[in-house]
C-alpha cells in the first residue's frame, strides 16, 4: 500500500505530528510578537511569511515530499483550524486561540502602557487615526486594538454603550 501512496503509515504519523508541531510553534511565536504583527504586513513581512511557509512545508512533509504527505499535511492543518475555531468559542479556549482586544485611547488620553503591551508605536497609532479620518483627539471616544490586529476608532458624539468595551483589556 505504501508503494502506491508513496508514504508508510509511520511516515504519515510523522507528517501529522510535524504539522501539529509547526502550527503550535507558529501560534507561540505570534503570541510573542503580538496580534498586530499579522494584521498589517509590510513587504519584509510577506517575504518572511513566504519563507516560513516554505520551511514549514518541508518540515511537515519530510525530506522527499509525496502527494500523499502533502494531502495528509493539508488535511491535518484544516482539522487544526477547525479545532481552533471550535476551541475559540469556549472561555478557556479563547484565551489560547484568540488574542485579547486592548484599549489604546480613552477620550483624549493615549494609554502608553497599552501601546507597549500591544507592541504598537505612537506613529502607528497616529496613522490609524488618520486612516479613520480623525483630525483631533477630541473626536475620539476610544481606540481599540482588536483581537484580529485591526485598529478600531470609535468617535465621540453619542454616549458609548459600555457593552462595546466588554472583554477589552484596559490599562
N, C-alpha and C positions, 0 to 999 in steps of 0.2 A: 504494500500500500504506500509506504513512504517513497518508493521509487516513482510511483505515479504522481504523487503530490510534491515531491522534492523536499519533504520535511518529515522527520520522525515524530512520534508522539512526545518524546523527551524534548526535542528541539522546539516543538510547538509550545510546550510548557515554558521553556526558556523565553520564547517570544512574548508570551503573556506576562511573565514576571518582569521582563525588561520594559514592556510598555507601561505597566503599573509603576515601576521604579522611576522611569523617566518622567511620567506625569506627576508623581509625588514630588520629585526633585524640582521640577519647573514651578509647581504650586508653592513650594517652600521658598524658592528664590524670589518669586513675585511677592510673597508676603514680606520678605526682607526689603525689597525695592519699593514696595507700595503700589497702590492701585493706579496712581497717576502715570506710572511708568508704561502702562499699556493703553492708556486712553488716547494719547496723542503721540503718534510715532514720528520721530524725525527720520531723515534718510539713514543715519547711522543705526537707529533702532531697527529699521527694516532690514538692513544688512545683517545685523546680529540675529534677528528673527529667522532669516533665511538660513544662516549658518547653523543656528540651534536646531532648526528643522532637519537639516541635512545630517548633523551629528546624531540627533535623536533617532532619526530613521535608521541610520547604520547600526546604532547600538541596539535598537529594538529588533530589527530583522536579522542581525547577525552578519558574519563575515561574508558569506555568499548568499545574499537575499534571494528568495524564490517568490513566485507568485503566491504560493500558499502562506508563506511567512508574512508577506505584505497584507494579505486578506485577514489573517489572524490578528495582526497588529492593528489594522483599521477597526475590526470588529471590537477588539479589546478597548481601544480608545473611545469608540462610540458608546460602549457599555459603561465605561468610566464616566463619560459625560452625562449619560442618563442617570447613573447613580448619584453623581454630584448634584444634578438638578433635583432629584428626589430628596437628597440629604439637606439641601439648602432650604427646603420648606419646613424643616424642623428647627426648633430653637437652638439646639446644640450643633446641629449640622450647619446651620447658617454661620455660626462662629468659625467653623473650619473652612467652609467653601467660599463665603462671601466676605468682602471687606466691609468695615463699618463706615457709614457716612460720617463726615466730620464737618462741624460748623466752623467756617473760616472768618466770617464777618458777621457781626451783630450790630445793626444800625451803622453808625459811622466808626465803630470800633473794629480794627483789624486784630484778630486773635493770633498773636505771634506764636504762642505755644502750639496752637492748632496747625499753623502753617508749617512749623518744624516737624510736627508729628506726621503731617501729610507729605513731607519732603517737597514742598511747594515754595517757590521763591515769590517775593513780592512782585517781581516783574511778571511772572506767570499769572498772578492774581490780577494785576492791572490789565494784562492782555485779555483775560476772561471778562473783566468788567467792560472793557472797550467793545469786545465782540457782542456783549449783551446790550450795547447802546447806552451804557451808563456814562453820564458826563460829570457826575459829582456823587460823592459818597452819601450825601443827604437823600439821594434817590433810592438807596438800598435798605431793605428791611433785613435780609440775611443773604449770605452766600454760603453754599454747601458743596463740599467735595463729595459727590455721590459714591455709592459703593462700586459703581462701574467705572469710576475715574473721571466722569464728566463733572463739570462745574455748573451748578445751578445758581442763578441770580434771581432772587425774589425782590420785587420793588415795593417801596412804601406806597401808601395811598389808602388801602383798605386794612382793617385790623387783621392781623395774622392769626389764622386758626392754629392753636397750639398742637393739634394733631399732625401738622406738617413737619413738626420737629421731633416727633416720636422716633426713638431709636437712633437719634443722631448724637454722636459724641460732642459734648460741649465743654470746652476747657477754658 
